[in-house]
Amino acid sequence: MNKSKWFFTPVLIWLGLFLIVPMLIVVAMSFMQRDTLGNVVYSFSWEGYKTFWDSLYLGIYWDTIVLSITTTVICLVVSYPLAYYLANSSPRVQNWGLILITIPFWINFLIRTYAWVLLLRTQGVVNSLLIHFGWIDEPLQMLYTKGAVLLGMVYNFVPFMVLPLYVAIEQIDRRLLDAASDLGASRWKAFWHIALPQSKAGIMTGSVLVFVSTAGMFVVTDILGGSKSSMISNIIQAQFLGARNWPFGSALSVIFVLTSLVLIILFSRVMKSRSDRTREGGNV
Amino acid sequence: MIKKGMVLMIELVEIEKQFQGQVVVKPLSMVIEEGEFLTLLGPSGCGKTTILRMIAGFEQPTSGNIVLAGKVVTDNPPNERDLNLVFQHYALFPHMTVEENIEFGLKMKKIPKEQQKERIAEAVAMTQLTALTSRYPHQLSGGQQQRVAIARAIVNKPKVLLLDEPLGALDLQLRKNLQTELKHLQRTLGITFVYVTHDQEEAMMMSDRIVILNNGQVEQIGTPKEIYSSPRTLFAATFVGENNIFTSPQGSFAVRPEKLRPQRSEEGSMKSGVIQDVLYLGNVHKLMVVLDQVGEQQALTVTIVLDSTDEESWRVGERIGVSWNPKDEVVIQP
């Protein structure tokens, strides 16, 4: 065995103990039952998976996927122009831009999310201003809606999209854009045919980060969505902590991990250019 | 060479370029004829690439005008100029195959599909890339990438092809082969080539005319023969080929090493000196001779090139006389 491979040992032990083993426990748990007191009964059962087919849970499952995809798309659309602008700015502007983007991370995530409550609630800043200027008579119900959850998600995860995009765009060889322009491409066409395909890796990374983070988030839904809107993570959390139905919670986790995997694989298939595929096949 | 009856292709009218107040290209006026192979030659930082980029449209001249085929294009972006640039490091699109790279310019100009196919096939055949069209740039050697860059440009049938040190990244043998190929291609196509290089040998071999640049200023414009046999400035005299520069109270003059003649006795010779080194180079050999000091002047080392017909055996340390025909003296501006 190559000596350098030993460098991976710590990370392999870490991942094995704290990712693989817990995952296996969750998978095993999902095929068990619980008794009336909420204790896990160690005998095989499909009960957890059968419960999932309840229309209530299917609806939440679907909502979660839709919300996660919507968040990802909005983050992408909002972040790409920003990342593109930054990557093409002077080093000074780039530094300041990156600092501004990471500043929110200095503040606790819960506090940032609660700040939105102050802004959005019925007597909140936004409603007060709108009423003050006479644009509305009655305060709008903004808090505890799906829109508020979407807003909170986008707000929290935009940096996760901007940073990988910025890195990918910054690495594009500017001479390629010159070459495109020399060959008759307008600025827009040079962007579309050259810059955009060259930044695919960043789009891919950013989208997966945002999608997975959104799908696994329950705090934002709790704070901004109230009791009416739930995501699959809220249900999972409730099963483990509240309802004490660990097998069902595990079954939901397994289903959602598999769903995310399938979606990510599909997405990367679509994104993968032919050149990447030939590259994998080695030199022809 | 400018022959009568040729058509004017590019006209540079007093173009000047400054970067942050620093003059990179001093006001330059010149014309380039249709079908001409013109080379901008000079050391790095002399402004040759800046001139090329101004013609291509990537740089705006600080003042002056650029006229392409009778049309002022000074303010037009690169995509609105009927010329193409072969970039120094090729700038091939990594996510496209050879064919897609070559097709790109035609697609941008919305050339009909069938015509595209025809022209691509033509360009590919001319650059010997037929077997490689479905490869990606990273699967090609340097020389092959170079050919793709050229095919991608000539497929557009531009009026002018600009080449920015296109062979700079290749090894010597490949360079030599591609020089011949490029020259041949230029003759076949009849396109005006504006070629940038710092390699004087390359410039001599390929060009109809050479523009010698130094510090943003034109030192001389002329055919390779003119440049070699009658350099006007000190820079031109020493940058292209080897030269011996003599200074006299009347001014400086240059004599090429192959024009100097050594003789065994100092009697009747124009200068005298001691052989410092004898270098055997196969087809020729070189004598390095330290001339005797005359008055205040510094000791001068001259190079004499002798061809293989010279059968004398010259020894290091030997005192010899050096002469030349006064008509081979080229007066140069200081």
HADDOCK unambig.tbl for C-alpha pairs under 7 A between the chains (distance, minus, plus):
assign (segid A and resid 175 and name CA) (segid B and resid 91 and name CA) 5.98 0.50 0.50
assign (segid A and resid 176 and name CA) (segid B and resid 91 and name CA) 5.29 0.50 0.50
assign (segid A and resid 176 and name CA) (segid B and resid 92 and name CA) 6.92 0.50 0.50
assign (segid A and resid 176 and name CA) (segid B and resid 93 and name CA) 6.48 0.50 0.50
assign (segid A and resid 179 and name CA) (segid B and resid 91 and name CA) 6.42 0.50 0.50
assign (segid A and resid 181 and name CA) (segid B and resid 78 and name CA) 5.90 0.50 0.50
assign (segid A and resid 181 and name CA) (segid B and resid 79 and name CA) 5.09 0.50 0.50
assign (segid A and resid 182 and name CA) (segid B and resid 78 and name CA) 5.11 0.50 0.50
assign (segid A and resid 182 and name CA) (segid B and resid 79 and name CA) 5.23 0.50 0.50
assign (segid A and resid 182 and name CA) (segid B and resid 84 and name CA) 6.02 0.50 0.50
assign (segid A and resid 182 and name CA) (segid B and resid 85 and name CA) 6.67 0.50 0.50
assign (segid A and resid 183 and name CA) (segid B and resid 79 and name CA) 6.32 0.50 0.50
assign (segid A and resid 183 and name CA) (segid B and resid 84 and name CA) 6.67 0.50 0.50
assign (segid A and resid 183 and name CA) (segid B and resid 105 and name CA) 4.65 0.50 0.50
assign (segid A and resid 184 and name CA) (segid B and resid 79 and name CA) 3.96 0.50 0.50
assign (segid A and resid 184 and name CA) (segid B and resid 80 and name CA) 6.74 0.50 0.50
assign (segid A and resid 184 and name CA) (segid B and resid 105 and name CA) 6.03 0.50 0.50
assign (segid A and resid 184 and name CA) (segid B and resid 108 and name CA) 5.69 0.50 0.50
assign (segid A and resid 184 and name CA) (segid B and resid 109 and name CA) 6.55 0.50 0.50
assign (segid A and resid 185 and name CA) (segid B and resid 79 and name CA) 5.89 0.50 0.50
assign (segid A and resid 185 and name CA) (segid B and resid 108 and name CA) 5.61 0.50 0.50
assign (segid A and resid 186 and name CA) (segid B and resid 79 and name CA) 6.54 0.50 0.50
assign (segid A and resid 275 and name CA) (segid B and resid 95 and name CA) 5.66 0.50 0.50
assign (segid A and resid 275 and name CA) (segid B and resid 136 and name CA) 6.97 0.50 0.50
assign (segid A and resid 283 and name CA) (segid B and resid 139 and name CA) 6.28 0.50 0.50
